[in-house]
Amino acid sequence: MNDEELIREQRQRNRHIRDATDINMQHADEIKRESVARHARARVQIRAEVVDNRNIDYKSHMMWLRR
């Protein structure tokens, strides 16, 4: 192998590493976004279940339900 081939292979390797790093960062960002959305949906679901319970008046005991 001559120097040009080694340089070309190293550039290709660096390109693959850069692309993989970018994709990994995108996946990490997507996972964070999904987690935040999932927590928000869970909070809405909990609030709906508590408010729909007609037997106990939770609103007088739980200030966070008023928001």
All heavy atoms as TSV, in Angstrom:
chain	resi	resn	atom	element	x	y	z
A	1	MET	N	N	0.842	-1.187	0.000
A	1	MET	CA	C	0.000	0.000	0.000
A	1	MET	C	C	0.881	1.243	0.000
A	1	MET	O	O	1.859	1.316	0.729
A	1	MET	CB	C	-0.877	0.044	1.241
A	1	MET	CG	C	-1.956	-0.956	1.313
A	1	MET	SD	S	-2.921	-0.562	2.766
A	1	MET	CE	C	-4.468	-1.163	2.244
A	2	ASN	N	N	0.462	2.185	-0.742
A	2	ASN	CA	C	1.219	3.430	-0.739
A	2	ASN	C	C	0.534	4.447	0.166
A	2	ASN	O	O	-0.531	4.207	0.742
A	2	ASN	CB	C	1.405	3.965	-2.162
A	2	ASN	CG	C	0.073	4.238	-2.849
A	2	ASN	OD1	O	-0.919	4.382	-2.183
A	2	ASN	ND2	N	0.082	4.292	-4.156
A	3	ASP	N	N	1.149	5.596	0.277
A	3	ASP	CA	C	0.650	6.626	1.197
A	3	ASP	C	C	-0.730	7.130	0.812
A	3	ASP	O	O	-1.563	7.404	1.681
A	3	ASP	CB	C	1.632	7.802	1.232
A	3	ASP	CG	C	2.922	7.447	1.968
A	3	ASP	OD1	O	2.898	6.452	2.721
A	3	ASP	OD2	O	3.929	8.147	1.778
A	4	GLU	N	N	-0.999	7.248	-0.478
A	4	GLU	CA	C	-2.297	7.753	-0.926
A	4	GLU	C	C	-3.424	6.819	-0.519
A	4	GLU	O	O	-4.490	7.263	-0.078
A	4	GLU	CB	C	-2.299	7.952	-2.443
A	4	GLU	CG	C	-1.442	9.102	-2.907
A	4	GLU	CD	C	-1.468	9.254	-4.410
A	4	GLU	OE1	O	-2.381	8.694	-5.048
A	4	GLU	OE2	O	-0.580	9.932	-4.944
A	5	GLU	N	N	-3.194	5.521	-0.636
A	5	GLU	CA	C	-4.222	4.547	-0.239
A	5	GLU	C	C	-4.457	4.595	1.268
A	5	GLU	O	O	-5.597	4.511	1.728
A	5	GLU	CB	C	-3.817	3.141	-0.676
A	5	GLU	CG	C	-3.873	2.927	-2.173
A	5	GLU	CD	C	-3.393	1.535	-2.559
A	5	GLU	OE1	O	-3.007	0.760	-1.652
A	5	GLU	OE2	O	-3.413	1.230	-3.749
A	6	LEU	N	N	-3.388	4.719	2.027
A	6	LEU	CA	C	-3.531	4.795	3.479
A	6	LEU	C	C	-4.304	6.050	3.890
A	6	LEU	O	O	-5.176	5.999	4.764
A	6	LEU	CB	C	-2.157	4.798	4.155
A	6	LEU	CG	C	-1.378	3.491	4.093
A	6	LEU	CD1	C	0.020	3.686	4.654
A	6	LEU	CD2	C	-2.100	2.402	4.850
A	7	ILE	N	N	-4.000	7.159	3.237
A	7	ILE	CA	C	-4.705	8.403	3.531
A	7	ILE	C	C	-6.178	8.279	3.162
A	7	ILE	O	O	-7.069	8.695	3.922
A	7	ILE	CB	C	-4.040	9.594	2.791
A	7	ILE	CG1	C	-2.665	9.872	3.395
A	7	ILE	CG2	C	-4.917	10.840	2.875
A	7	ILE	CD1	C	-1.847	10.862	2.588
A	8	ARG	N	N	-6.463	7.689	2.010
A	8	ARG	CA	C	-7.848	7.507	1.565
A	8	ARG	C	C	-8.615	6.616	2.543
A	8	ARG	O	O	-9.753	6.915	2.925
A	8	ARG	CB	C	-7.861	6.901	0.162
A	8	ARG	CG	C	-9.263	6.814	-0.430
A	8	ARG	CD	C	-9.272	6.510	-1.923
A	8	ARG	NE	N	-8.189	5.678	-2.396
A	8	ARG	CZ	C	-8.200	4.317	-2.418
A	8	ARG	NH1	N	-9.271	3.675	-2.000
A	8	ARG	NH2	N	-7.166	3.629	-2.869
A	9	GLU	N	N	-7.987	5.528	2.980
A	9	GLU	CA	C	-8.648	4.623	3.934
A	9	GLU	C	C	-8.897	5.314	5.265
A	9	GLU	O	O	-9.955	5.139	5.881
A	9	GLU	CB	C	-7.802	3.371	4.143
A	9	GLU	CG	C	-7.868	2.392	2.992
A	9	GLU	CD	C	-7.085	1.123	3.275
A	9	GLU	OE1	O	-6.598	0.951	4.408
A	9	GLU	OE2	O	-6.973	0.305	2.349
A	10	GLN	N	N	-7.938	6.120	5.719
A	10	GLN	CA	C	-8.111	6.832	6.984
A	10	GLN	C	C	-9.234	7.859	6.879
A	10	GLN	O	O	-10.039	8.012	7.805
A	10	GLN	CB	C	-6.806	7.520	7.396
A	10	GLN	CG	C	-6.883	8.168	8.771
A	10	GLN	CD	C	-7.179	7.162	9.867
A	10	GLN	OE1	O	-6.635	6.063	9.886
A	10	GLN	NE2	N	-8.077	7.526	10.763
A	11	ARG	N	N	-9.323	8.558	5.760
A	11	ARG	CA	C	-10.404	9.526	5.565
A	11	ARG	C	C	-11.758	8.829	5.553
A	11	ARG	O	O	-12.738	9.320	6.123
A	11	ARG	CB	C	-10.199	10.279	4.256
A	11	ARG	CG	C	-9.144	11.342	4.338
A	11	ARG	CD	C	-9.038	12.121	3.048
A	11	ARG	NE	N	-7.980	13.113	3.135
A	11	ARG	CZ	C	-7.319	13.590	2.106
A	11	ARG	NH1	N	-7.609	13.196	0.875
A	11	ARG	NH2	N	-6.378	14.490	2.264
A	12	GLN	N	N	-11.807	7.668	4.888
A	12	GLN	CA	C	-13.064	6.910	4.845
A	12	GLN	C	C	-13.444	6.439	6.246
A	12	GLN	O	O	-14.609	6.527	6.654
A	12	GLN	CB	C	-12.912	5.721	3.903
A	12	GLN	CG	C	-14.212	5.008	3.620
A	12	GLN	CD	C	-14.031	3.923	2.570
A	12	GLN	OE1	O	-12.909	3.489	2.311
A	12	GLN	NE2	N	-15.122	3.495	1.979
A	13	ARG	N	N	-12.471	5.979	7.009
A	13	ARG	CA	C	-12.714	5.531	8.376
A	13	ARG	C	C	-13.226	6.700	9.225
A	13	ARG	O	O	-14.188	6.551	9.992
A	13	ARG	CB	C	-11.406	4.980	8.957
A	13	ARG	CG	C	-11.599	4.001	10.073
A	13	ARG	CD	C	-10.290	3.359	10.526
A	13	ARG	NE	N	-9.707	2.523	9.483
A	13	ARG	CZ	C	-8.456	2.646	9.014
A	13	ARG	NH1	N	-7.653	3.573	9.489
A	13	ARG	NH2	N	-8.005	1.839	8.075
A	14	ASN	N	N	-12.586	7.856	9.063
A	14	ASN	CA	C	-13.018	9.041	9.816
A	14	ASN	C	C	-14.443	9.449	9.443
A	14	ASN	O	O	-15.232	9.857	10.306
A	14	ASN	CB	C	-12.066	10.216	9.558
A	14	ASN	CG	C	-10.716	10.012	10.207
A	14	ASN	OD1	O	-10.544	9.141	11.057
A	14	ASN	ND2	N	-9.734	10.799	9.787
A	15	ARG	N	N	-14.787	9.335	8.166
A	15	ARG	CA	C	-16.132	9.667	7.712
A	15	ARG	C	C	-17.159	8.728	8.352
A	15	ARG	O	O	-18.216	9.162	8.816
A	15	ARG	CB	C	-16.206	9.570	6.190
A	15	ARG	CG	C	-17.450	10.187	5.606
A	15	ARG	CD	C	-17.432	10.204	4.081
A	15	ARG	NE	N	-16.087	10.358	3.526
A	15	ARG	CZ	C	-15.517	9.506	2.644
A	15	ARG	NH1	N	-16.178	8.486	2.190
A	15	ARG	NH2	N	-14.300	9.704	2.193
A	16	HIS	N	N	-16.844	7.435	8.397
A	16	HIS	CA	C	-17.755	6.471	9.013
A	16	HIS	C	C	-17.938	6.770	10.501
A	16	HIS	O	O	-19.057	6.705	11.024
A	16	HIS	CB	C	-17.242	5.046	8.832
A	16	HIS	CG	C	-17.391	4.527	7.451
A	16	HIS	ND1	N	-18.603	4.363	6.829
A	16	HIS	CD2	C	-16.458	4.117	6.547
A	16	HIS	CE1	C	-18.427	3.886	5.608
A	16	HIS	NE2	N	-17.133	3.736	5.409
A	17	ILE	N	N	-16.846	7.101	11.171
A	17	ILE	CA	C	-16.926	7.419	12.601
A	17	ILE	C	C	-17.782	8.656	12.815
A	17	ILE	O	O	-18.639	8.701	13.708
A	17	ILE	CB	C	-15.511	7.609	13.192
A	17	ILE	CG1	C	-14.784	6.270	13.223
A	17	ILE	CG2	C	-15.575	8.216	14.589
A	17	ILE	CD1	C	-13.305	6.379	13.555
A	18	ARG	N	N	-17.580	9.692	11.995
A	18	ARG	CA	C	-18.351	10.927	12.118
A	18	ARG	C	C	-19.842	10.658	11.894
A	18	ARG	O	O	-20.697	11.114	12.659
A	18	ARG	CB	C	-17.849	11.961	11.117
A	18	ARG	CG	C	-18.534	13.318	11.268
A	18	ARG	CD	C	-18.202	14.260	10.140
A	18	ARG	NE	N	-18.763	13.729	8.892
A	18	ARG	CZ	C	-18.095	13.605	7.741
A	18	ARG	NH1	N	-16.843	13.971	7.667
A	18	ARG	NH2	N	-18.679	13.113	6.670
A	19	ASP	N	N	-20.158	9.886	10.856
A	19	ASP	CA	C	-21.554	9.572	10.557
A	19	ASP	C	C	-22.189	8.779	11.695
A	19	ASP	O	O	-23.333	9.038	12.084
A	19	ASP	CB	C	-21.658	8.798	9.247
A	19	ASP	CG	C	-21.280	9.641	8.040
A	19	ASP	OD1	O	-21.190	10.881	8.184
A	19	ASP	OD2	O	-21.067	9.056	6.957
A	20	ALA	N	N	-21.460	7.811	12.226
A	20	ALA	CA	C	-21.994	7.000	13.322
A	20	ALA	C	C	-22.225	7.858	14.563
A	20	ALA	O	O	-23.228	7.697	15.265
A	20	ALA	CB	C	-21.043	5.852	13.642
A	21	THR	N	N	-21.321	8.787	14.828
A	21	THR	CA	C	-21.471	9.675	15.978
A	21	THR	C	C	-22.707	10.553	15.818
A	21	THR	O	O	-23.480	10.737	16.767
A	21	THR	CB	C	-20.216	10.555	16.143
A	21	THR	OG1	O	-19.078	9.696	16.289
A	21	THR	CG2	C	-20.319	11.449	17.354
A	22	ASP	N	N	-22.909	11.087	14.628
A	22	ASP	CA	C	-24.095	11.919	14.373
A	22	ASP	C	C	-25.378	11.129	14.580
A	22	ASP	O	O	-26.332	11.607	15.206
A	22	ASP	CB	C	-24.056	12.486	12.952
A	22	ASP	CG	C	-22.967	13.528	12.771
A	22	ASP	OD1	O	-22.444	14.030	13.783
A	22	ASP	OD2	O	-22.630	13.828	11.606
A	23	ILE	N	N	-25.405	9.924	14.070
A	23	ILE	CA	C	-26.608	9.083	14.196
A	23	ILE	C	C	-26.861	8.731	15.655
A	23	ILE	O	O	-28.002	8.774	16.122
A	23	ILE	CB	C	-26.469	7.815	13.330
A	23	ILE	CG1	C	-26.544	8.200	11.849
A	23	ILE	CG2	C	-27.547	6.801	13.668
A	23	ILE	CD1	C	-26.229	7.081	10.898
A	24	ASN	N	N	-25.799	8.425	16.395
A	24	ASN	CA	C	-25.962	8.111	17.815
A	24	ASN	C	C	-26.510	9.301	18.586
A	24	ASN	O	O	-27.362	9.145	19.472
A	24	ASN	CB	C	-24.632	7.659	18.424
A	24	ASN	CG	C	-24.244	6.276	17.977
A	24	ASN	OD1	O	-25.077	5.500	17.531
A	24	ASN	ND2	N	-22.964	5.959	18.077
A	25	MET	N	N	-26.054	10.510	18.261
A	25	MET	CA	C	-26.576	11.709	18.923
A	25	MET	C	C	-28.044	11.918	18.576
A	25	MET	O	O	-28.843	12.298	19.440
A	25	MET	CB	C	-25.751	12.932	18.541
A	25	MET	CG	C	-24.408	12.986	19.238
A	25	MET	SD	S	-23.557	14.567	19.086
A	25	MET	CE	C	-23.344	14.706	17.317
A	26	GLN	N	N	-28.423	11.661	17.337
A	26	GLN	CA	C	-29.829	11.797	16.942
A	26	GLN	C	C	-30.699	10.815	17.708
A	26	GLN	O	O	-31.792	11.170	18.180
A	26	GLN	CB	C	-29.976	11.559	15.443
A	26	GLN	CG	C	-29.425	12.663	14.581
A	26	GLN	CD	C	-29.444	12.306	13.102
A	26	GLN	OE1	O	-29.871	11.221	12.715
A	26	GLN	NE2	N	-28.950	13.221	12.269
A	27	HIS	N	N	-30.227	9.576	17.856
A	27	HIS	CA	C	-30.989	8.573	18.610
A	27	HIS	C	C	-31.123	8.988	20.065
A	27	HIS	O	O	-32.201	8.839	20.661
A	27	HIS	CB	C	-30.319	7.203	18.511
A	27	HIS	CG	C	-30.526	6.520	17.211
A	27	HIS	ND1	N	-31.768	6.237	16.690
A	27	HIS	CD2	C	-29.632	6.057	16.295
A	27	HIS	CE1	C	-31.639	5.640	15.529
A	27	HIS	NE2	N	-30.355	5.525	15.258
A	28	ALA	N	N	-30.060	9.506	20.660
A	28	ALA	CA	C	-30.116	9.932	22.056
A	28	ALA	C	C	-31.114	11.072	22.233
A	28	ALA	O	O	-31.897	11.079	23.194
A	28	ALA	CB	C	-28.728	10.360	22.530
A	29	ASP	N	N	-31.106	12.034	21.314
A	29	ASP	CA	C	-32.062	13.146	21.385
A	29	ASP	C	C	-33.493	12.640	21.240
A	29	ASP	O	O	-34.404	13.095	21.944
A	29	ASP	CB	C	-31.775	14.174	20.297
A	29	ASP	CG	C	-30.489	14.941	20.547
A	29	ASP	OD1	O	-30.005	14.933	21.698
A	29	ASP	OD2	O	-29.969	15.548	19.591
A	30	GLU	N	N	-33.699	11.697	20.333
A	30	GLU	CA	C	-35.036	11.143	20.118
A	30	GLU	C	C	-35.533	10.416	21.364
A	30	GLU	O	O	-36.691	10.565	21.764
A	30	GLU	CB	C	-34.987	10.181	18.928
A	30	GLU	CG	C	-36.323	9.626	18.522
A	30	GLU	CD	C	-36.204	8.729	17.293
A	30	GLU	OE1	O	-35.388	9.049	16.407
A	30	GLU	OE2	O	-36.920	7.721	17.251
A	31	ILE	N	N	-34.660	9.662	22.010
A	31	ILE	CA	C	-35.035	8.941	23.231
A	31	ILE	C	C	-35.418	9.926	24.332
A	31	ILE	O	O	-36.396	9.720	25.057
A	31	ILE	CB	C	-33.887	8.013	23.674
A	31	ILE	CG1	C	-33.785	6.830	22.711
A	31	ILE	CG2	C	-34.088	7.526	25.097
A	31	ILE	CD1	C	-32.564	5.966	22.918
A	32	LYS	N	N	-34.662	11.023	24.466
A	32	LYS	CA	C	-34.985	12.030	25.478
A	32	LYS	C	C	-36.345	12.662	25.204
A	32	LYS	O	O	-37.145	12.858	26.124
A	32	LYS	CB	C	-33.910	13.118	25.507
A	32	LYS	CG	C	-32.610	12.669	26.118
A	32	LYS	CD	C	-31.568	13.770	26.035
A	32	LYS	CE	C	-30.202	13.237	26.422
A	32	LYS	NZ	N	-29.135	14.230	26.176
A	33	ARG	N	N	-36.592	13.011	23.937
A	33	ARG	CA	C	-37.885	13.615	23.573
A	33	ARG	C	C	-39.035	12.669	23.876
A	33	ARG	O	O	-40.068	13.074	24.413
A	33	ARG	CB	C	-37.893	13.973	22.084
A	33	ARG	CG	C	-37.581	15.402	21.786
A	33	ARG	CD	C	-37.964	15.784	20.367
A	33	ARG	NE	N	-37.612	14.800	19.361
A	33	ARG	CZ	C	-36.421	14.684	18.767
A	33	ARG	NH1	N	-35.455	15.503	19.090
A	33	ARG	NH2	N	-36.181	13.767	17.860
A	34	GLU	N	N	-38.865	11.393	23.518
A	34	GLU	CA	C	-39.925	10.416	23.768
A	34	GLU	C	C	-40.171	10.245	25.263
A	34	GLU	O	O	-41.314	10.094	25.692
A	34	GLU	CB	C	-39.555	9.073	23.140
A	34	GLU	CG	C	-39.621	9.071	21.628
A	34	GLU	CD	C	-39.123	7.772	21.028
A	34	GLU	OE1	O	-38.698	6.877	21.797
A	34	GLU	OE2	O	-39.158	7.648	19.795
A	35	SER	N	N	-39.107	10.283	26.050
A	35	SER	CA	C	-39.243	10.129	27.492
A	35	SER	C	C	-40.031	11.291	28.086
A	35	SER	O	O	-40.928	11.097	28.913
A	35	SER	CB	C	-37.865	10.046	28.142
A	35	SER	OG	O	-37.980	9.952	29.543
A	36	VAL	N	N	-39.720	12.503	27.663
A	36	VAL	CA	C	-40.434	13.684	28.155
A	36	VAL	C	C	-41.901	13.603	27.767
A	36	VAL	O	O	-42.794	13.856	28.596
A	36	VAL	CB	C	-39.781	14.974	27.604
A	36	VAL	CG1	C	-40.662	16.177	27.866
A	36	VAL	CG2	C	-38.405	15.169	28.207
A	37	ALA	N	N	-42.172	13.223	26.537
A	37	ALA	CA	C	-43.558	13.111	26.075
A	37	ALA	C	C	-44.303	12.022	26.850
A	37	ALA	O	O	-45.472	12.198	27.215
A	37	ALA	CB	C	-43.592	12.818	24.582
A	38	ARG	N	N	-43.625	10.910	27.098
A	38	ARG	CA	C	-44.248	9.809	27.834
A	38	ARG	C	C	-44.588	10.240	29.256
A	38	ARG	O	O	-45.671	9.931	29.770
A	38	ARG	CB	C	-43.288	8.611	27.842
A	38	ARG	CG	C	-43.904	7.330	28.328
A	38	ARG	CD	C	-43.039	6.106	28.068
A	38	ARG	NE	N	-41.642	6.292	28.387
A	38	ARG	CZ	C	-40.653	6.355	27.478
A	38	ARG	NH1	N	-40.920	6.254	26.201
A	38	ARG	NH2	N	-39.405	6.509	27.840
A	39	HIS	N	N	-43.692	10.976	29.905
A	39	HIS	CA	C	-43.970	11.455	31.255
A	39	HIS	C	C	-45.149	12.433	31.267
A	39	HIS	O	O	-45.968	12.411	32.186
A	39	HIS	CB	C	-42.722	12.113	31.853
A	39	HIS	CG	C	-41.725	11.139	32.386
A	39	HIS	ND1	N	-40.802	10.511	31.584
A	39	HIS	CD2	C	-41.522	10.662	33.629
A	39	HIS	CE1	C	-40.075	9.703	32.318
A	39	HIS	NE2	N	-40.486	9.771	33.568
A	40	ALA	N	N	-45.215	13.277	30.259
A	40	ALA	CA	C	-46.331	14.225	30.181
A	40	ALA	C	C	-47.656	13.487	29.997
A	40	ALA	O	O	-48.660	13.833	30.638
A	40	ALA	CB	C	-46.104	15.206	29.039
A	41	ARG	N	N	-47.659	12.477	29.137
A	41	ARG	CA	C	-48.899	11.696	28.939
A	41	ARG	C	C	-49.286	10.966	30.216
A	41	ARG	O	O	-50.475	10.880	30.554
A	41	ARG	CB	C	-48.707	10.701	27.798
A	41	ARG	CG	C	-48.707	11.316	26.426
A	41	ARG	CD	C	-48.840	10.271	25.339
A	41	ARG	NE	N	-47.849	9.209	25.429
A	41	ARG	CZ	C	-46.657	9.215	24.834
A	41	ARG	NH1	N	-46.302	10.235	24.086
A	41	ARG	NH2	N	-45.824	8.198	24.962
A	42	ALA	N	N	-48.310	10.451	30.941
A	42	ALA	CA	C	-48.598	9.731	32.185
A	42	ALA	C	C	-49.210	10.678	33.212
A	42	ALA	O	O	-50.161	10.322	33.922
A	42	ALA	CB	C	-47.332	9.095	32.740
A	43	ARG	N	N	-48.670	11.889	33.280
A	43	ARG	CA	C	-49.209	12.870	34.231
A	43	ARG	C	C	-50.659	13.211	33.891
A	43	ARG	O	O	-51.515	13.312	34.785
A	43	ARG	CB	C	-48.339	14.124	34.218
A	43	ARG	CG	C	-48.664	15.092	35.311
A	43	ARG	CD	C	-47.579	16.142	35.425
A	43	ARG	NE	N	-47.900	17.143	36.408
A	43	ARG	CZ	C	-47.631	17.041	37.699
A	43	ARG	NH1	N	-47.017	15.982	38.154
A	43	ARG	NH2	N	-47.951	18.013	38.532
A	44	VAL	N	N	-50.952	13.388	32.622
A	44	VAL	CA	C	-52.325	13.670	32.196
A	44	VAL	C	C	-53.230	12.494	32.543
A	44	VAL	O	O	-54.360	12.681	33.033
A	44	VAL	CB	C	-52.360	13.976	30.675
A	44	VAL	CG1	C	-53.779	13.972	30.156
A	44	VAL	CG2	C	-51.683	15.296	30.390
A	45	GLN	N	N	-52.760	11.291	32.318
A	45	GLN	CA	C	-53.550	10.094	32.614
A	45	GLN	C	C	-53.835	9.980	34.105
A	45	GLN	O	O	-54.967	9.683	34.513
A	45	GLN	CB	C	-52.807	8.840	32.125
A	45	GLN	CG	C	-53.557	7.549	32.354
A	45	GLN	CD	C	-54.817	7.449	31.520
A	45	GLN	OE1	O	-54.877	8.003	30.425
A	45	GLN	NE2	N	-55.806	6.764	32.036
A	46	ILE	N	N	-52.827	10.226	34.928
A	46	ILE	CA	C	-53.023	10.155	36.385
A	46	ILE	C	C	-54.050	11.194	36.819
A	46	ILE	O	O	-54.965	10.898	37.606
A	46	ILE	CB	C	-51.681	10.386	37.115
A	46	ILE	CG1	C	-50.772	9.177	36.905
A	46	ILE	CG2	C	-51.896	10.631	38.600
A	46	ILE	CD1	C	-49.338	9.405	37.339
A	47	ARG	N	N	-53.902	12.419	36.307
A	47	ARG	CA	C	-54.841	13.480	36.664
A	47	ARG	C	C	-56.262	13.104	36.258
A	47	ARG	O	O	-57.214	13.286	37.025
A	47	ARG	CB	C	-54.414	14.784	36.000
A	47	ARG	CG	C	-55.253	15.957	36.439
A	47	ARG	CD	C	-54.735	17.255	35.869
A	47	ARG	NE	N	-53.437	17.558	36.441
A	47	ARG	CZ	C	-52.472	18.220	35.824
A	47	ARG	NH1	N	-52.662	18.660	34.605
A	47	ARG	NH2	N	-51.333	18.461	36.414
A	48	ALA	N	N	-56.415	12.545	35.066
A	48	ALA	CA	C	-57.749	12.168	34.587
A	48	ALA	C	C	-58.357	11.078	35.463
A	48	ALA	O	O	-59.546	11.126	35.800
A	48	ALA	CB	C	-57.662	11.694	33.141
A	49	GLU	N	N	-57.553	10.102	35.859
A	49	GLU	CA	C	-58.081	9.014	36.690
A	49	GLU	C	C	-58.485	9.514	38.070
A	49	GLU	O	O	-59.496	9.083	38.628
A	49	GLU	CB	C	-57.045	7.898	36.810
A	49	GLU	CG	C	-56.855	7.121	35.520
A	49	GLU	CD	C	-55.782	6.049	35.626
A	49	GLU	OE1	O	-55.280	5.814	36.744
A	49	GLU	OE2	O	-55.457	5.452	34.595
A	50	VAL	N	N	-57.690	10.424	38.631
A	50	VAL	CA	C	-58.010	10.942	39.968
A	50	VAL	C	C	-59.255	11.822	39.918
A	50	VAL	O	O	-60.131	11.727	40.768
A	50	VAL	CB	C	-56.793	11.715	40.534
A	50	VAL	CG1	C	-57.165	12.488	41.783
A	50	VAL	CG2	C	-55.655	10.745	40.837
A	51	VAL	N	N	-59.343	12.675	38.915
A	51	VAL	CA	C	-60.486	13.581	38.814
A	51	VAL	C	C	-61.765	12.810	38.516
A	51	VAL	O	O	-62.841	13.163	39.010
A	51	VAL	CB	C	-60.213	14.656	37.732
A	51	VAL	CG1	C	-61.465	15.443	37.422
A	51	VAL	CG2	C	-59.107	15.577	38.195
A	52	ASP	N	N	-61.667	11.747	37.755
A	52	ASP	CA	C	-62.862	10.968	37.409
A	52	ASP	C	C	-63.388	10.126	38.562
A	52	ASP	O	O	-64.502	9.618	38.493
A	52	ASP	CB	C	-62.567	10.061	36.212
A	52	ASP	CG	C	-62.521	10.847	34.913
A	52	ASP	OD1	O	-62.998	11.995	34.903
A	52	ASP	OD2	O	-62.007	10.302	33.919
A	53	ASN	N	N	-62.607	9.965	39.610
A	53	ASN	CA	C	-63.066	9.199	40.755
A	53	ASN	C	C	-64.070	10.047	41.533
A	53	ASN	O	O	-63.720	11.013	42.210
A	53	ASN	CB	C	-61.887	8.817	41.653
A	53	ASN	CG	C	-62.300	7.877	42.760
A	53	ASN	OD1	O	-63.485	7.689	43.018
A	53	ASN	ND2	N	-61.334	7.290	43.416
A	54	ARG	N	N	-65.344	9.720	41.435
A	54	ARG	CA	C	-66.415	10.529	42.029
A	54	ARG	C	C	-66.603	10.230	43.528
A	54	ARG	O	O	-67.264	10.974	44.226
A	54	ARG	CB	C	-67.742	10.258	41.313
A	54	ARG	CG	C	-67.681	10.498	39.833
A	54	ARG	CD	C	-67.744	11.978	39.536
A	54	ARG	NE	N	-67.803	12.191	38.101
A	54	ARG	CZ	C	-67.096	13.100	37.465
A	54	ARG	NH1	N	-66.284	13.862	38.129
A	54	ARG	NH2	N	-67.189	13.254	36.168
A	55	ASN	N	N	-66.053	9.139	44.012
A	55	ASN	CA	C	-66.279	8.753	45.407
A	55	ASN	C	C	-65.495	9.621	46.390
A	55	ASN	O	O	-65.938	9.844	47.510
A	55	ASN	CB	C	-65.893	7.290	45.628
A	55	ASN	CG	C	-66.748	6.362	44.794
A	55	ASN	OD1	O	-67.910	6.658	44.539
A	55	ASN	ND2	N	-66.182	5.258	44.351
A	56	ILE	N	N	-64.327	10.084	45.978
A	56	ILE	CA	C	-63.473	10.869	46.864
A	56	ILE	C	C	-63.176	12.200	46.188
A	56	ILE	O	O	-62.842	12.246	45.012
A	56	ILE	CB	C	-62.158	10.125	47.156
A	56	ILE	CG1	C	-62.443	8.755	47.771
A	56	ILE	CG2	C	-61.266	10.949	48.069
A	56	ILE	CD1	C	-61.217	7.885	47.898
A	57	ASP	N	N	-63.288	13.280	46.944
A	57	ASP	CA	C	-62.981	14.602	46.401
A	57	ASP	C	C	-61.486	14.872	46.622
A	57	ASP	O	O	-61.076	15.392	47.659
A	57	ASP	CB	C	-63.824	15.669	47.092
A	57	ASP	CG	C	-63.559	17.041	46.521
A	57	ASP	OD1	O	-63.054	17.121	45.379
A	57	ASP	OD2	O	-63.841	18.026	47.202
A	58	TYR	N	N	-60.678	14.509	45.632
A	58	TYR	CA	C	-59.231	14.677	45.747
A	58	TYR	C	C	-58.797	16.128	45.566
A	58	TYR	O	O	-57.726	16.516	46.004
A	58	TYR	CB	C	-58.509	13.829	44.692
A	58	TYR	CG	C	-58.536	12.352	44.982
A	58	TYR	CD1	C	-59.336	11.495	44.238
A	58	TYR	CD2	C	-57.748	11.808	45.979
A	58	TYR	CE1	C	-59.367	10.143	44.488
A	58	TYR	CE2	C	-57.759	10.455	46.247
A	58	TYR	CZ	C	-58.569	9.628	45.505
A	58	TYR	OH	O	-58.586	8.291	45.761
A	59	LYS	N	N	-59.613	16.931	44.915
A	59	LYS	CA	C	-59.202	18.303	44.602
A	59	LYS	C	C	-58.915	19.118	45.861
A	59	LYS	O	O	-58.054	19.985	45.860
A	59	LYS	CB	C	-60.277	18.996	43.774
A	59	LYS	CG	C	-60.393	18.461	42.372
A	59	LYS	CD	C	-61.470	19.183	41.604
A	59	LYS	CE	C	-61.681	18.520	40.255
A	59	LYS	NZ	N	-62.789	19.110	39.518
A	60	SER	N	N	-59.630	18.848	46.928
A	60	SER	CA	C	-59.409	19.606	48.157
A	60	SER	C	C	-58.118	19.193	48.854
A	60	SER	O	O	-57.599	19.923	49.683
A	60	SER	CB	C	-60.589	19.434	49.103
A	60	SER	OG	O	-60.714	18.070	49.473
A	61	HIS	N	N	-57.569	18.039	48.508
A	61	HIS	CA	C	-56.358	17.531	49.160
A	61	HIS	C	C	-55.107	17.655	48.299
A	61	HIS	O	O	-54.007	17.660	48.835
A	61	HIS	CB	C	-56.548	16.062	49.541
A	61	HIS	CG	C	-57.709	15.817	50.428
A	61	HIS	ND1	N	-57.773	16.240	51.732
A	61	HIS	CD2	C	-58.900	15.218	50.179
A	61	HIS	CE1	C	-58.932	15.896	52.253
A	61	HIS	NE2	N	-59.652	15.275	51.330
A	62	MET	N	N	-55.275	17.737	47.003
A	62	MET	CA	C	-54.128	17.728	46.089
A	62	MET	C	C	-54.105	19.039	45.299
A	62	MET	O	O	-54.873	19.217	44.360
A	62	MET	CB	C	-54.190	16.537	45.138
A	62	MET	CG	C	-54.142	15.215	45.821
A	62	MET	SD	S	-54.187	13.904	44.616
A	62	MET	CE	C	-54.070	12.494	45.669
A	63	MET	N	N	-53.198	19.903	45.687
A	63	MET	CA	C	-53.123	21.221	45.044
A	63	MET	C	C	-52.729	21.113	43.573
A	63	MET	O	O	-53.127	21.935	42.760
A	63	MET	CB	C	-52.121	22.104	45.791
A	63	MET	CG	C	-52.476	22.311	47.252
A	63	MET	SD	S	-54.093	23.065	47.493
A	63	MET	CE	C	-53.719	24.743	47.105
A	64	TRP	N	N	-51.942	20.112	43.206
A	64	TRP	CA	C	-51.440	19.991	41.826
A	64	TRP	C	C	-52.553	19.675	40.841
A	64	TRP	O	O	-52.384	19.842	39.642
A	64	TRP	CB	C	-50.324	18.962	41.738
A	64	TRP	CG	C	-50.714	17.581	42.183
A	64	TRP	CD1	C	-50.625	17.073	43.425
A	64	TRP	CD2	C	-51.244	16.537	41.369
A	64	TRP	NE1	N	-51.073	15.786	43.461
A	64	TRP	CE2	C	-51.452	15.427	42.209
A	64	TRP	CE3	C	-51.571	16.429	40.017
A	64	TRP	CZ2	C	-51.972	14.231	41.740
A	64	TRP	CZ3	C	-52.082	15.223	39.553
A	64	TRP	CH2	C	-52.274	14.146	40.411
A	65	LEU	N	N	-53.718	19.239	41.331
A	65	LEU	CA	C	-54.833	18.944	40.426
A	65	LEU	C	C	-55.478	20.216	39.893
A	65	LEU	O	O	-56.135	20.205	38.873
A	65	LEU	CB	C	-55.898	18.131	41.162
A	65	LEU	CG	C	-55.621	16.649	41.289
A	65	LEU	CD1	C	-56.648	16.015	42.195
A	65	LEU	CD2	C	-55.610	15.984	39.941
A	66	ARG	N	N	-55.287	21.307	40.567
A	66	ARG	CA	C	-55.929	22.559	40.178
A	66	ARG	C	C	-55.249	23.226	39.000
A	66	ARG	O	O	-55.801	24.118	38.409
A	66	ARG	CB	C	-55.954	23.518	41.364
A	66	ARG	CG	C	-56.820	22.973	42.482
A	66	ARG	CD	C	-56.858	23.906	43.635
A	66	ARG	NE	N	-57.624	23.279	44.722
A	66	ARG	CZ	C	-57.639	23.704	45.932
A	66	ARG	NH1	N	-56.921	24.757	46.271
A	66	ARG	NH2	N	-58.337	23.078	46.851
A	67	ARG	N	N	-54.042	22.837	38.684
A	67	ARG	CA	C	-53.314	23.448	37.563
A	67	ARG	C	C	-53.892	23.078	36.244
A	67	ARG	O	O	-54.443	22.100	35.970
A	67	ARG	CB	C	-51.845	22.993	37.576
A	67	ARG	CG	C	-51.088	23.678	38.654
A	67	ARG	CD	C	-49.644	23.346	38.506
A	67	ARG	NE	N	-49.112	23.051	39.833
A	67	ARG	CZ	C	-48.069	22.295	40.053
A	67	ARG	NH1	N	-47.416	21.756	39.082
A	67	ARG	NH2	N	-47.641	22.098	41.250
